[in-house]
Amino acid sequence: MDKPVAQPQARRRRRRLIAGGAGALALIAVAAAIWLGPTSGSIVLNRSEVEIAAVRRAPFEDYLPLRATVAPLTSTFVAAVEGGQVAQVLAQDGQEVAAGAPLARLANPQLTLDVTSREAEISGRLGDASGQELALQQAAAAREAEVADTTYKLLTAKRDLEKHERLHAAGLEADAAVRPFTDEVAYETERLATLRRQLADESALRQAQADQIRKTAARLGSNLDVVQSSLGALTLRAPTAGRLTNFTLQPGQPLKAGDTVGQVDTEGAYKLLAEIDEFYLGRIAPGQTANAQLDGRTVALTVLRVLPQVTDGRFRAELGFVGAPPAGLKRGQSLDLRLTLGGVRPALVLPNGPWIEGSGGAWAFVLTSSGRAERRAITTARRNPEQVEVTRGLAAGDRVVVSSYSGLAPYKHLLLR
């Protein structure tokens, strides 16, 4: 029967050391895997491809650079009031025109026929109104003549009565001879009073009728002017003085009533149109100042109007020149502006860069002492092309990843290698 051979003490100690070392190495390997390998919510990035900047306190100049386009201060559209076919083009696109200058003539045979017919109808009704007014005048004249005739008869009757009363007083005539003259005076007196009352009543009525006839005649005259002006509308005219643009009419071209055929732009009076990122919508208002560099000199500007409709992440603002616009400006010319949003004051700032687009200024990756970068919620405020103001979440000296955050939104940690 075999007997176990006793191992030397040194060999047993060596094996325990080897086993313990292997366990320690395994623990180190696991720890290294945890530390060096990406965990959930982490991603490994090449440190040489990451840009890092420190948060610092510095003066913040609150301005916004813009590129604006020169546009006419006002543009007035030219529209066809009546439809028709272009018979003659009298002006050219780009031509300077005076207010009321004819631009084109339209032909509309049906409208011409309708106008002629309505003119004849209105003229006939105007003639009727004139006839009615004449009849009123003749009736008034006849009544006044009747009053005058009765007045004369009364005067004659009174004279005859006075003569016969003297004869009666002298005893040359009897009472019966005087009575007919007394009755005649009484009759003419009563008749004259009646005629005068009728004349007064009829005068008030005739006045009301005459006023109505004159109103009707004025309305008919206004209608006639409108009818005749519809023919005048076949001539397209410049609504104001300026430069005619977008005017491309061709002879024979059909137009409908209300069709826009061009516009007249003010000449020598300009404004600037700028498209601005929607981030600044709440910070721009009429009255804010700006300036532009033109031919080596500074030109002062002011915001005239803000158009709040956002399209593709941008809105529009109109700026005007303080004083007369510079000479030599051309429609469509581009100018670089500097719009003042606020004064210069100290602030915590980071460099403006692609990181702000990826996070919207709501978070950033901040480096820790161990070389990692952790995602941290922050609050940003003002921006200019070089700086972003940080109001919460960061302190001076913090180091932040300021390169692009494209594709990093799902992660909480960056492992920089």
Secondary structure, 3 states (H helix, E strand, C coil): CCCCCCCCHHHHHHHHHHHHHHHHHHHHHHHHHHHHCCCCCEEEECHHHCCEEECEEEEECCEEEEEEEEEECCEEEEECCCCEEEEEECCCCCCEECCCCEEEEEECHHHHHHHHHHHHHHHHHHHHHHHHHHHHHHHHHHHHHHHHHHHHHHHHHHHHHHHHHHHHHCCCCCHHHHHHHHHHHHHHHHHHHHHHHHHHHHHHHHHHHHHHHHHHHHHHHHHHHHHHHHHHCCEEECCCCEEEECCCCCCCCEECCCCEEEEEECCCCEEEEEEEEHHHHHHCCCCCEEEEEECCEEEEEEEEEEEEEEECCEEEEEEEECCCCCCCCCCCCEEEEEEECCCCEEEEEEECCHHHHHHCCCEEEEECCCCEEEEEECEEEEECCCEEEEEECCCCCCEEECCCCCCCCCCCEEEEC
